[in-house]
């Protein structure tokens, strides 16, 4: 009896859609879920009539696969991944491949890969972006691990991935945890862009008094231009969607508490460890955390007051400025993410190809946008580019945008409308373009209270001053 060429463990929506995607590309698929009822339901509904073989025991599932076995795990990150690995490990043989397609922390992936290698089992930590739709129709796939393992699954992964002009949005990222690291930073950039869009929406709503429908139309127009991207596109769709029960915009009925699964936080934490500033991403994480303090914010709104000013300009003028401020701030979010990837590549010996990463991000993933083509070109021309902001293309673009960028942040501050990420983006740009920052005073303070010493600009050496005489 012929065996299946690919196995998927975990049949939540992502796992189901990936199974359907893989099977539709001509790869006989085996599936297993911890809860047999879900497997049965899937097979009798979406999987009916397809070359998808269900199993109701782990032993049957593993035995249904041709060797070397290729098993994709689609379960919640953390302990559930370890539990699944321990469940199937005794049943696997040398040369078999486990693929973790969840949002696992990259250091967990490093640990698992090292441990499984003792038994000759190969491990691919794979970032998969694109949500439910992408899983079914073509996601962006970021696999890391042994090069040998990737070559064995490359035909399947590149076939399943999204395509941009026929080019698959999948490439080998690097060894060990490189795939999950790149997915983590992808999500950090995503946090930044989402927060920037939310702050732009907030200004439109609370400075200009625009309705959700009006804002949806504006974002729709922006998506046809320079700001064309998946996140701007879905923002337009969200804003014009009405609730049938109340005939109000659904967005106005959603509680303002944003959730998170940890990847943005991990990005900020590791950026601090590596020593790379990512203020836009960090501000976005903090904004989500602030949103969770709903009860406290409601109580504070009764006793804390802000400026009583109202916007005095014209709507069209501020809308144009908001466009430019959002555009420049999004560039800053991408720039910070790419700098982090560059330094992390050295720190963790990943040998990341930033041009290739930008190339596969152009399709399938959540942060796909028109910006990624010039980003790809910039790193193709200069692989060790320190920062996107210094390239002729992005330098000239931000110089053109920065007057409206500054005016927008000033307007938000004057009106008391918070813009954590947009302000952080502008401050990042201003800090990076400065040849001299006030860190000299900080060094003096550190030397004053802790004798930490300092360097001088006028001569070589390390110095200490007896500040108290």
Steps between C-alpha positions, in 0.01 A plus 500: 500500500637842398579732786435871537782741418430763769347503847335776702437483875254753636174580323402843622410735214861556392579129501185417304564765237862398458392138456258605227768715337761221504256242362385736225859526377517127440654377826310214670449616859451327834337682791468447875346701780512434872122512501374236260162669462666799332682270257173326412317829457774633270510188283122488465475868406790688341712189447232290333607349170859617536822300528518568873537196725375536859659319792359466850816378673849645481636157404267470201581856397878446502470163327288652223792716380767414247861528614673721575191619682413869474271616779369853545397589857227766519431537872522786748854619566672404823447180702247352250777482238729315742215266589435411135871445434529264796190316379632426150874487564512130600321412176739686269824386337825669405450735208135576578403868506286693747381844390369741764272743317381694806625823654760333721762704680822462304703389801253217560554400138877502550460275806268256325719477190808423708319236704339323202830493315623249761260248346574606143158666468507824302305803618379796296372802693276666244332838514170498312321831440176574324226405742219262413467624142871475434519149644240388246601703196872560552688631806846646537722221634824561694673165566817470707698195609730254329555583135472130420155485660383806310608353167282195569187712557582789265289370206193482722552826687571708190194352328274575798634853555356820356642617167597847381540505122560125520768537767419292812487686830716239669876466537746332733557753778794351689608243761336401831250763614548744212156440349315571821724799572413660168129427558530661844644819351240488223237507774680783679483711185135396472433628854658832407303548178170400661549749782596775255183438300296502823650836603420643156142376538486657848601840364249479216226407743575728794667800334286514186183321615492277193263205490626147459359497146689819409821364647455171315476687172819694580695186587365339184641785290831484686523130428489578127808720538832501684350346814378194314527205740300218652453680833378825341271297272333310784470822702289645219285186497458504878395863521217474247352181648165560669335297776165369375348493848575862598573658161818643650857455383629176651833663587316741731348207690828316566649529849828694494719231659759359258627146546845362426670161480850607598694539175507879516618490860768246409620728221543792739663283765750347261572838343608617845714189541667548162534875558284632214245782546146412387294784654206475259456129565544543876251788508249280316542224757458747783190648335338156500592453864354844583178407321457206738467744794145578387337542840782721627489712185126550529538606865794729415301665221263632769771679697786576258456775244693591188501796265160643409614608156320397184662450163499834322629410152331350198409132480666450163826650622524274805400193300788567259736546792377183664577309180859622500547446874368145478719427198818632664425321827441168322837540328656546845335180625640298209840667539520404868401141427760462226774647721409249770520213250840620383648511850327182618640318198848574632409435864348158431706405192195471275650645179167661413445629147293815558424545131353150484298562816352819353431309178290229665318756717355656184221242485289285730606659828328758718761774443507471122507845343629698205792611719655155496616518139727805559609343830596184313691704242683699768637186667571337167727791409658520846459181710660661809297821474499655850155659474237548230474869591840581350431358154431764232147369442384501862701808599338710230158355577515574873640847438193567286266362766652637817335844511154343506630228734610762754184702462285193562682408821479863617125503426445179695696634798313833493165321500597244764456205262765236578727386219759282670626322190493797265686718751750217555554469126573869462730502804685199355555686174616815682733302724652304214567811291680680785878496501501579871248395764477600869646167608815689598309637801380150589860378492601785728219409743605133496857599571388736779303244702672178397846583366402326173752713302449658159675565171581846364454654157834680504742221593533124529460309823259431785448771763351559842431829675485561876172690469467575872845654524 
